[in-house]
Amino acid sequence: MGKLAVIAIGGNSLIKDSKRQDVDAQLEAVRETVDCIVEVIADGWEVVISHGNGPQVGFILRRSEIAFACGELHFVPLKNCVADTQGAIGYQIQESLCNALRKRGIPKSAVSVVTLVEVDADDTSFAVPTKPIGAYYSAEKAAELLRQHPEWTMVEDALRGYRRVVPSPAPMRIVELDAIRALVADRFCVIAAGGGGIPVVADTDGNLQGVDAVVDKDMTSSLLATGLGADMLVISTAVDRVYRNYGKPDQSGIDRITAAEARELVNQGHFAAGSMQPKILAAAGFVERGGREAVITNPENLRRAIAHRSGTRIVR
């Protein structure tokens, strides 16, 4: 078996135009990203693909709330919305990957795994929601929604507008890890832990029950990469590399950084909590748990970044 990379695709990166957020537009973005991933597979890498769902899970939840308020349809809990995104986005990646592999003459197949992720029922995030989901709103629209839904929490997200935030407990265990490992050993391209996984808690007998939350996909991908003994964790996002002082006149790109240096930059406030910060922390965590290196880059630079010619490398 070739070297193994866990590649985490950002949910935001699957929406390229704020005016086109429909399913067909998302499929176009998925196909573009998958074409980049197939280049990596062609170079001899085995891959496990995870994906975010921040915008998409919020869309589904809001659609459910509106339909329920109209009195016509039942309400869909957040945990089920996470499961819905695993199926919908996983399907698009799987279909696109199978087609791209066939086109390149690569004798491999893709499979999606509905993935549960165990979290702590006492995680502090349940009391203090932190995960932005859904659409970006103006300050005026956010205030209007809060008047209609005083139980919501909304925050400004990475200077792009206001978003609703929900609990985001830390992942503790990937329930289907052994199944994913077996599929990788059989040379499948596996899509797993979509949207950070469906969050579940275990009772004293070990029985699992879903909870309403969204686990950060980068943190779960980091845990997955560790559990699989991956050679590399690759976090795909909207920018080619990590930047100090991003968006400011003195921004500067980072080519290589140690995990300790990365955490120090986080402590100095260089990275937005709802944007680059979880990616940096996930990359650092993978390396600190024994991983060789992590890479942060955009889809079009995946192949070059894995070959150390682009992106930001996080090492020990």
C-alpha angles and dihedrals in degrees: 000000000000126000115297126232125184106211117198115200117203118236090219091053089062089065107067098168124038088211092055111052098141127121095259092053090050091051090054090054091047091052091051091051093045091052087058092048092051088059088059091049090049088056089061103265124138110221140203112192126206126178141200126237106189098129096031098051089049091052092052093046093049091047089053092049093050093047091048092048089055088060095236106098139034122257118259114216119231093248089058091047088057089052090049091055091049089057098041100043092035089054092052092049093045095049093045093046094049090051094046093048091050091048091053093046092241109152097222135107135211129229132184122219121204098227130203119200121199117226134178114267088214095052109141091231090077088066095037111035114212110164116099114217138173130010130352114247134197116247089256094051091045091053090050092051091048090054089053093042110029090171091067125094119215130183138179106261121211092321091291098106140284123310137181115255127210135183114293110186120190115262114248105173137007104223097203096045094120092050091049091049091051092050092050089050088054089055097251120149099235128207108199146151091031114189089009091299131286103291116236135170126212125227124216090277093051095254113149127226128180121243131200105257142097117237116215107258094214092055091048091046089052091051090046092051090051093048092050094045090237120189092221142013112213119193113196117203141152098279132063094236144346117287134202111228091007114205093015127109091253097049114144131189122240117220101177133007138164121242090248092052090048092054091049091055089050089053089050090057099246095138130057115244094229096042128029100000098078090047091054092046092047092050092047091048092053092052093044090053090057104278116144098228145330128216130205118197144120125277096258091056098045096108094045093045093052087052090052094249099111143008129046120298120208112200139167 
